[in-house]
Amino acid sequence: MTTRLRILDDGAWLSVDDSRRVSVSELWRLRSDDFCDCDLADLVVENFQEIGVDGSTVEVRVYGQCIACGTKSTTGWIPVGRIVDGEYVDLDRESVLRARPDA
C-alpha cells in the first residue's frame, strides 16, 4: 500500500494521504547537536522544508527558531510519525524529539 506524503500551503502543513496531519506553529523540545547550542532547544516550527521516510518512520526537516537562545535555522531529520499497517500514526511531539544529522 502506498502512503502519499506532501508539504502543503507553502510549508505550513504536512499532509498524509491528503489529510493535514502536522502543522507549523507547534513548539517542539528538540535535542540536536546541529541546530543550536542549547542542551534542549525550544523550537517553534515555522516552515516544513523537506519530508522523507526512513523505513516506516516519517521524518521532516523544518525551519524554526529556538525561543531560548534565538537561533533561527533548519533542523536535521526529525521523526514525526510512523506508517503502521498502511496507516499514519503520530509520534508524541510533546516529548523530547531527537534530530538525526544530515548524512
N, C-alpha and C positions, 0 to 999 in steps of 0.2 A: 504494500500500500504506500502511496506517495503522499507526503505531507508538504503543503505549499507554504513557504516562509517568505515574507516580504516586509520591506520597510515602507510605511505609508506616510502621507502628509508631510513631505519634506523632512523626514526623520523623526516625526513626533510619535509614531506608533510602530510596534512590532505586530505584524499580522500573521496568524497561523490559520491556514485553510480559510482565508477570507473573513476571519474574525479578529478584531483588535484585542490583543491579549496583554501587552505590556506598553506603558506609556512613559513619556518623559515627565519631568517634574517630580519624580519619586526621589526619596532620599535613601541612598544605599550606604551601608557600612562596608567599606572596601579595604581589604588587605592586599597591597600591591607595592612591590619594590620600585616599580617603574612610573607610578602616577605622581606621587608627591612624597615629601619627607616624613609625613605623619605615620605613626605606627598603624593607625586605623583612620582612613580618610572618611569624612562625612561628605559623600559625593552627591551633589544634586545633578541628576541626569538631565542634560539639556538637548541632546540630539543623538539618535542612533546613527552610527557611521557604517557598520557592516554587520551582517548576520552570517552565521555558519553553523555547521553541525560537526561534532566530534563524537563518533559512534552514535549513541542515541541522545546525547546532550546537545541542546540548543544553546549557542553562545552568541554574544554580541560584543561589539566594540562600540563604546559610547564616548561622546564628548561631554564633559561636565566640569563642575567646579567643586573643589573641596571647601566647604564653608568654614573649616577650622583654620586653614592656612592661606586660602585664597587662590591656590594653584588652579589654572584652567588648562586642560589637556585632554587628550584621547587616551583611553584605557587600553590595556591588553584585552584578551578574550575573557569574558565573564559569563559563567553559566547562569541561565535564567529559567530553563525548563528542560524537560525530557520528553521524548516520544516513547510512550508505553502502549503496546498493543495498538499502534496506529493513532493514538490519541495524545494530544499535547497536555502535559501536566506541569503546572507552575512549580518552580523551586521557591523555597521560603526566602524572599528577598528582604525580610526584616531581620534576618540573622546576618552574620558576617559573611560577605562574599569574597572569594579569592580569585584574583585575576591571574590568568595564565599569560606569561610574557609572550610577545610575538616571537615566532621561531625564525 
